[in-house]
């Protein structure tokens, strides 16, 4: 085969790029020698539109895009700022709680208005939380969770029996020196062990941790209804041991008042708001979803919980109870509160992870170790007679400290639980997308 005669075209200099700009060096009809698949020499005819012979080796007729430059790795300062921003966005509730406790330690509502403040905040904020629960929870799912009686028995036995036995054992081991511990603090610890699960922080934390928040609400309602019957019986059983710290209290017998106050609070701040929320959700489903999910008004439940925590610490600091207790006793209560929460949480997780789905395990882990301050405080003021305001505040200090740590630890656990359940959520999303694709 004879090589074709090369046309007289300008020769590109060594600095001239040979790819992406070849049309600038060759005019129409230019022939370029090329090696064929058999080892011979072929021809490639160039036109203004590119290759003419339909070769599978195309030549671009437009300039090639510039290669993107690699981004430099973020600096340590930038990484630190990113971590701080993520923590503030994710754990804003915990940071806000710390700020409110600090404010309440410095500035308190006057004592003459404490009772009115406690009533308004307790009823109003619990009502807001359960109204939002009613507006955002499916009626069908709610009824299905009420039917799970085995799971209800499991949670309530842990919440009342297991936690109270563990608390009594720890109090008995620690109550060896009457000169060290204030007896009112030890009785307050027993109140924690016998208290029901909390109404408000449970549902908020379970939702943030991507757990079964409907199951949490159901367990909270059942626990609150059992509280007036089981808590006084358990307390009387443990206080009948005759230990030295039990001598400071005189038991009252006005349990009718206990039942009246507890069920009045349950009806006005829990059942009625949740029932109204369910009606609103079923009548206006689109508007409810837009308000609470799209516009994120569901965060009002977190703000309501923060308000309840503030009023609790405001009352404790205003009564002067913290000033009456030795610092060593406060430190002891702090460590005992952390230990109790860790023990209860560990027992609940170890006994539920083998037979429950992950979302139900998360709900159980928030129900069992968390205790209801709003239910315990009325019991402390009704069950025992002739208790001064200072001693009543001492009785409530372990409950207040425990609540602060249960909210703080629960907030941190939302990160752990979200990561734990994330693979299951991603698998469910993939299955839903596959089902949708098949249906379409």
C-alpha positions as CSV (number, residue, x, y, z in Angstrom):
1,X,0.0,0.0,0.0
2,X,1.3,3.4,-0.9
3,X,1.3,6.1,1.7
4,X,-0.8,9.1,0.6
5,X,0.8,12.3,-0.1
6,X,0.7,14.6,2.8
7,X,-0.9,17.9,2.2
8,X,1.1,21.0,2.8
9,X,-0.1,22.2,6.2
10,X,1.6,24.1,8.9
11,X,3.5,21.9,11.2
12,X,2.5,22.2,14.9
13,X,5.3,23.3,17.2
14,X,6.2,21.0,20.1
15,X,4.3,23.4,22.4
16,X,1.1,23.0,20.4
17,X,-1.4,20.5,21.9
18,X,-2.2,17.7,19.6
19,X,-5.6,16.6,21.1
20,X,-8.8,18.7,21.3
21,X,-7.4,21.3,18.8
22,X,-6.6,19.2,15.8
23,X,-9.2,21.0,13.6
24,X,-7.2,24.2,14.0
25,X,-4.3,22.6,12.2
26,X,-6.2,20.8,9.5
27,X,-8.6,22.2,7.0
28,X,-11.5,20.3,5.4
29,X,-10.6,17.2,3.5
30,X,-7.3,16.8,5.3
31,X,-6.0,13.2,5.3
32,X,-4.0,11.8,8.2
33,X,-2.2,8.5,8.0
34,X,-3.2,5.8,10.5
35,X,-2.4,2.2,11.3
36,X,-5.2,-0.2,10.5
37,X,-6.2,-3.3,12.6
38,X,-4.2,-5.5,10.2
39,X,-1.0,-3.4,10.7
40,X,-1.4,-1.4,7.5
41,X,-1.9,2.2,7.0
42,X,-5.3,3.7,6.7
43,X,-6.8,7.1,6.1
44,X,-8.8,9.4,8.3
45,X,-10.6,12.1,6.4
46,X,-11.3,15.2,8.5
47,X,-14.1,17.6,7.8
48,X,-15.4,20.6,9.8
49,X,-17.8,18.2,11.6
50,X,-15.1,15.7,12.6
51,X,-14.4,12.2,11.1
52,X,-15.8,11.3,7.8
53,X,-15.1,7.6,7.6
54,X,-17.2,6.5,10.6
55,X,-14.1,5.4,12.5
56,X,-14.7,4.3,16.1
57,X,-11.9,6.5,17.2
58,X,-13.6,9.9,17.4
59,X,-11.8,13.1,17.5
60,X,-13.4,16.0,19.5
61,X,-14.1,19.1,17.6
62,X,-14.5,21.2,20.7
63,X,-12.0,22.2,23.3
64,X,-11.7,19.7,26.1
65,X,-12.9,21.0,29.5
66,X,-10.2,21.9,32.0
67,X,-9.4,19.3,34.6
68,X,-10.8,20.1,38.0
69,X,-8.3,20.9,40.7
70,X,-8.3,18.6,43.7
71,X,-9.7,20.3,46.8
72,X,-7.2,20.6,49.7
73,X,-8.1,18.6,52.8
74,X,-9.8,20.6,55.5
75,X,-7.7,22.0,58.2
76,X,-7.8,21.0,61.8
77,X,-9.6,24.2,62.7
78,X,-12.2,23.6,60.0
79,X,-12.8,20.1,61.3
80,X,-13.2,21.4,64.8
81,X,-15.7,24.0,63.7
82,X,-17.7,21.4,61.8
83,X,-17.8,19.1,64.8
84,X,-18.9,22.0,67.1
85,X,-21.6,23.1,64.6
86,X,-22.9,19.5,64.3
87,X,-23.0,19.1,68.1
88,X,-24.9,22.4,68.6
89,X,-27.5,21.5,66.0
90,X,-27.9,17.9,67.2
91,X,-27.7,18.5,71.0
92,X,-29.2,22.0,71.3
93,X,-31.7,20.6,73.8
94,X,-28.9,19.5,76.2
95,X,-27.1,22.8,75.9
96,X,-30.3,24.8,76.5
97,X,-31.1,22.7,79.6
98,X,-27.6,23.5,81.0
99,X,-28.2,27.2,80.4
100,X,-31.6,27.1,82.0
101,X,-30.3,25.3,85.1
102,X,-27.6,28.0,85.4
103,X,-30.1,30.8,85.1
104,X,-32.4,29.2,87.7
105,X,-29.5,29.0,90.1
106,X,-29.0,32.7,89.9
107,X,-32.5,34.2,89.5
108,X,-35.7,32.7,90.9
109,X,-39.4,33.5,90.8
110,X,-40.6,34.9,94.1
111,X,-41.8,32.4,96.7
112,X,-45.3,33.8,96.7
113,X,-45.7,32.9,93.0
114,X,-44.1,29.5,93.0
115,X,-47.3,27.5,93.5
116,X,-49.1,29.3,90.7
117,X,-46.0,28.9,88.4
118,X,-45.8,25.2,89.1
119,X,-49.5,24.6,88.4
120,X,-49.5,26.6,85.1
121,X,-46.3,25.2,83.7
122,X,-47.0,21.6,84.7
123,X,-50.5,21.5,83.2
124,X,-49.9,23.7,80.2
125,X,-46.6,22.2,79.0
126,X,-47.6,18.5,79.6
127,X,-50.8,19.4,77.6
128,X,-48.8,20.8,74.7
129,X,-46.6,17.7,74.6
130,X,-49.5,15.3,74.5
131,X,-51.5,17.4,72.1
132,X,-48.6,17.3,69.7
133,X,-48.3,13.5,70.2
134,X,-52.0,13.1,69.4
135,X,-51.6,15.2,66.2
136,X,-48.6,13.3,64.9
137,X,-49.4,9.7,65.8
138,X,-51.6,7.4,63.7
139,X,-54.7,6.2,65.5
140,X,-54.4,2.8,64.0
141,X,-50.7,2.4,65.1
142,X,-51.7,3.7,68.6
143,X,-54.4,1.1,69.0
144,X,-52.1,-1.7,67.7
145,X,-49.5,-0.8,70.3
146,X,-52.1,-0.9,73.1
147,X,-52.8,-4.6,72.2
148,X,-49.2,-5.7,73.0
149,X,-49.9,-6.7,76.5
150,X,-46.8,-8.9,76.9
151,X,-44.5,-5.9,76.1
152,X,-46.5,-3.7,78.5
153,X,-46.1,-6.2,81.3
154,X,-42.3,-6.4,80.6
155,X,-41.8,-2.7,80.7
156,X,-44.0,-2.0,83.8
157,X,-42.4,-4.9,85.8
158,X,-39.0,-3.4,85.0
159,X,-40.1,0.1,85.7
160,X,-41.7,-0.6,89.1
161,X,-40.3,-3.8,90.5
162,X,-36.8,-4.2,89.0
163,X,-35.8,-0.5,89.5
164,X,-37.3,-0.3,93.0
165,X,-35.5,-3.5,94.2
166,X,-32.1,-2.2,92.7
167,X,-32.6,1.2,94.4
168,X,-33.5,-0.3,97.8
169,X,-30.4,-2.5,97.6
170,X,-28.1,0.4,96.9
171,X,-29.7,2.6,99.6
172,X,-29.3,-0.2,102.1
173,X,-25.7,-0.6,101.2
174,X,-25.0,3.1,101.5
175,X,-27.0,3.9,104.6
176,X,-24.4,2.7,107.0
177,X,-23.4,6.1,108.6
178,X,-26.1,8.3,109.9
179,X,-23.6,11.1,110.4
180,X,-22.8,11.2,106.7
181,X,-26.1,11.0,104.8
182,X,-29.1,13.1,105.3
183,X,-32.1,10.7,105.8
184,X,-34.4,12.7,103.6
185,X,-32.1,12.2,100.6
186,X,-32.2,8.4,101.1
187,X,-36.0,8.4,101.2
188,X,-35.9,10.5,98.1
189,X,-33.8,7.9,96.3
190,X,-36.5,5.3,97.2
191,X,-39.1,7.5,95.7
192,X,-37.1,7.5,92.4
193,X,-37.0,3.7,92.3
194,X,-40.8,3.4,92.9
195,X,-41.8,6.2,90.6
196,X,-43.5,5.5,87.2
197,X,-42.0,6.4,83.8
198,X,-42.1,10.0,82.9
199,X,-44.7,11.4,80.6
200,X,-42.9,14.0,78.5
201,X,-39.2,13.5,78.0
202,X,-39.8,9.9,77.0
203,X,-41.7,10.6,73.9
204,X,-39.5,13.5,72.9
205,X,-36.2,11.6,73.3
206,X,-37.6,8.4,71.6
207,X,-38.7,10.4,68.6
208,X,-35.2,12.1,68.4
209,X,-33.6,8.6,68.6
210,X,-35.8,7.3,65.8
211,X,-37.4,4.7,68.1
212,X,-41.0,3.7,68.4
213,X,-42.4,6.8,70.0
214,X,-46.0,5.5,69.8
215,X,-45.1,2.6,72.1
216,X,-43.4,5.0,74.4
217,X,-46.5,7.1,74.8
218,X,-48.6,4.0,75.4
219,X,-46.2,2.8,78.1
220,X,-46.2,6.3,79.7
221,X,-50.0,6.3,79.9
222,X,-50.2,2.8,81.5
223,X,-47.4,3.7,84.0
224,X,-49.1,6.9,85.0
225,X,-52.4,5.1,85.7
226,X,-50.7,2.4,87.8
227,X,-48.7,5.0,89.8
228,X,-51.3,5.9,92.5
229,X,-51.8,2.2,93.3
230,X,-48.3,0.7,93.1
231,X,-46.0,3.6,94.2
232,X,-47.5,4.0,97.7
233,X,-47.5,0.2,98.3
234,X,-43.9,-0.3,97.2
235,X,-42.7,2.7,99.3
236,X,-44.5,1.3,102.4
237,X,-43.0,-2.1,101.8
238,X,-39.4,-0.7,101.6
239,X,-39.8,1.8,104.5
240,X,-41.1,-1.0,106.7
241,X,-37.6,-2.4,107.0
242,X,-37.0,-0.2,110.1
243,X,-33.7,1.4,109.0
244,X,-32.6,4.6,110.8
245,X,-33.5,6.8,107.9
246,X,-37.1,5.7,107.9
247,X,-37.7,7.2,111.4
248,X,-37.9,10.8,110.1
249,X,-41.2,10.4,108.4
250,X,-44.8,9.9,109.5
251,X,-47.0,8.2,106.9
252,X,-50.4,9.8,106.1
253,X,-53.5,7.8,105.2
254,X,-55.2,10.3,102.9
255,X,-54.8,8.2,99.7
256,X,-58.1,9.5,98.4
257,X,-56.4,12.9,97.9
258,X,-53.5,11.2,96.1
259,X,-55.8,9.5,93.7
260,X,-57.9,12.7,93.1
261,X,-54.8,14.8,92.3
262,X,-53.1,12.2,90.2
263,X,-56.1,11.4,88.0
264,X,-57.1,15.0,87.7
265,X,-53.6,15.8,86.3
266,X,-53.8,12.7,84.0
267,X,-57.2,13.7,82.7
268,X,-56.5,17.4,82.1
269,X,-52.9,17.3,80.9
270,X,-52.7,13.9,79.2
271,X,-55.9,12.2,78.1
272,X,-57.9,15.2,77.0
273,X,-55.1,16.9,75.0
274,X,-54.2,13.7,73.3
275,X,-57.8,12.9,72.4
276,X,-58.2,16.4,70.9
277,X,-55.0,15.9,69.0
278,X,-56.3,12.6,67.5
279,X,-59.5,14.3,66.4
280,X,-57.6,17.2,64.8
281,X,-55.3,14.7,63.0
282,X,-58.1,12.7,61.5
283,X,-60.2,15.7,60.5
284,X,-57.3,17.7,59.0
285,X,-54.5,15.3,58.1
286,X,-52.8,17.4,55.4
287,X,-52.8,20.6,57.5
288,X,-51.6,18.7,60.6
289,X,-48.7,17.2,58.7
290,X,-47.8,20.6,57.2
291,X,-47.8,22.3,60.5
292,X,-46.0,19.8,62.7
293,X,-43.7,18.0,60.2
294,X,-43.0,20.4,57.3
295,X,-43.0,23.5,59.4
296,X,-41.3,21.6,62.3
297,X,-43.7,22.8,65.0
298,X,-43.2,19.4,66.6
299,X,-40.2,21.0,68.3
300,X,-42.6,22.8,70.6
301,X,-42.7,19.6,72.6
302,X,-38.9,20.0,73.3
303,X,-39.4,23.6,74.3
304,X,-42.2,22.6,76.7
305,X,-40.0,20.0,78.3
306,X,-37.3,22.6,78.8
307,X,-39.8,24.9,80.5
308,X,-40.7,22.1,82.9
309,X,-37.1,21.5,83.8
310,X,-36.5,25.2,84.4
311,X,-39.5,25.5,86.8
312,X,-38.3,22.4,88.7
313,X,-34.9,23.8,89.4
314,X,-36.2,27.3,89.9
315,X,-38.4,25.9,92.8
316,X,-35.5,23.9,94.3
317,X,-33.2,26.9,94.3
318,X,-35.9,29.2,95.6
319,X,-36.6,27.0,98.6
320,X,-33.0,27.0,99.7
321,X,-32.8,23.3,99.9
322,X,-29.5,23.0,98.1
323,X,-27.9,25.3,100.7
324,X,-29.1,23.1,103.6
325,X,-27.3,20.0,102.3
326,X,-23.7,19.1,102.6
327,X,-21.7,19.2,99.4
328,X,-20.5,15.6,100.0
329,X,-24.2,14.5,100.0
330,X,-24.8,16.3,96.7
331,X,-21.8,14.6,95.2
332,X,-23.0,11.3,96.5
333,X,-26.5,11.8,95.0
334,X,-24.9,12.8,91.6
335,X,-22.9,9.5,91.4
336,X,-25.8,7.4,92.7
337,X,-28.1,8.9,90.1
338,X,-25.7,8.1,87.2
339,X,-25.1,4.6,88.6
340,X,-28.9,3.9,88.9
341,X,-29.6,5.1,85.4
342,X,-26.8,3.0,84.0
343,X,-27.9,-0.1,85.9
344,X,-31.5,0.2,84.9
345,X,-30.6,1.0,81.3
346,X,-28.2,-1.9,81.0
347,X,-30.8,-4.4,82.5
348,X,-33.5,-3.2,80.1
349,X,-31.3,-3.3,77.0
350,X,-29.9,-6.8,77.9
351,X,-33.3,-8.3,78.5
352,X,-35.0,-6.7,75.4
353,X,-32.5,-6.8,72.6
354,X,-32.9,-10.5,72.1
355,X,-36.6,-10.6,71.3
356,X,-37.7,-7.1,70.3
357,X,-37.1,-5.0,67.1
358,X,-34.5,-2.2,67.5
359,X,-37.1,0.6,67.5
360,X,-39.0,-1.1,70.3
361,X,-35.8,-1.7,72.2
362,X,-35.1,2.1,72.0
363,X,-38.6,2.8,73.4
364,X,-38.1,0.4,76.3
365,X,-34.7,1.9,77.1
366,X,-36.2,5.3,77.4
367,X,-39.3,4.1,79.4
368,X,-37.6,1.9,82.1
369,X,-34.9,4.2,83.6
370,X,-36.7,7.5,83.2
371,X,-38.8,8.6,86.1
372,X,-41.7,11.1,86.3
373,X,-41.0,14.1,88.4
374,X,-44.5,15.5,87.8
375,X,-46.0,12.4,89.5
376,X,-43.5,12.0,92.4
377,X,-43.7,15.6,93.7
378,X,-47.4,15.5,94.5
379,X,-47.0,12.1,96.2
380,X,-44.2,13.5,98.4
381,X,-46.5,16.3,99.6
382,X,-49.5,14.1,100.2
383,X,-48.2,10.8,101.6
384,X,-46.2,12.3,104.5
385,X,-47.6,14.5,107.2
386,X,-46.1,17.4,109.1
387,X,-43.1,17.8,106.7
388,X,-41.5,21.2,106.6
389,X,-40.9,23.0,103.3
390,X,-37.1,22.5,103.7
391,X,-37.4,18.8,104.4
392,X,-39.9,18.4,101.5
393,X,-37.4,20.1,99.2
394,X,-34.7,17.8,100.5
395,X,-36.9,14.8,99.7
396,X,-37.3,16.1,96.2
397,X,-33.6,17.0,95.5
398,X,-32.6,13.4,94.5
399,X,-35.5,13.4,92.1
400,X,-34.5,16.8,90.6
401,X,-30.9,15.8,90.2
402,X,-31.9,12.4,88.7
403,X,-34.2,14.1,86.2
404,X,-31.4,16.4,85.1
405,X,-29.1,13.4,84.4
406,X,-31.8,11.3,82.8
407,X,-32.4,14.1,80.3
408,X,-28.7,14.7,79.7
409,X,-27.8,11.0,79.3
410,X,-31.0,10.4,77.2
411,X,-30.0,13.3,74.9
412,X,-26.5,11.8,74.3
413,X,-28.0,8.4,73.8
414,X,-30.1,9.7,70.9
415,X,-26.8,9.9,68.9
416,X,-25.9,6.3,69.8
417,X,-29.4,4.9,69.1
418,X,-29.7,6.7,65.7
419,X,-26.5,5.2,64.5
420,X,-27.6,1.8,65.8
421,X,-30.9,1.8,64.0
422,X,-29.6,3.6,60.8
423,X,-28.8,0.4,58.8
424,X,-32.4,-1.0,59.4
425,X,-33.9,2.4,58.3
426,X,-31.8,2.4,55.1
427,X,-32.8,-1.2,54.3
428,X,-36.5,-0.3,54.8
429,X,-36.1,2.7,52.5
430,X,-34.6,0.6,49.8
431,X,-37.4,-2.0,50.1
432,X,-40.0,0.8,49.9
433,X,-38.3,2.2,46.8
434,X,-38.2,-1.2,45.2
435,X,-41.9,-1.8,45.9
436,X,-42.8,1.6,44.5
437,X,-40.8,0.9,41.4
438,X,-42.5,-2.5,40.9
439,X,-46.0,-1.0,41.5
440,X,-45.4,1.8,38.9
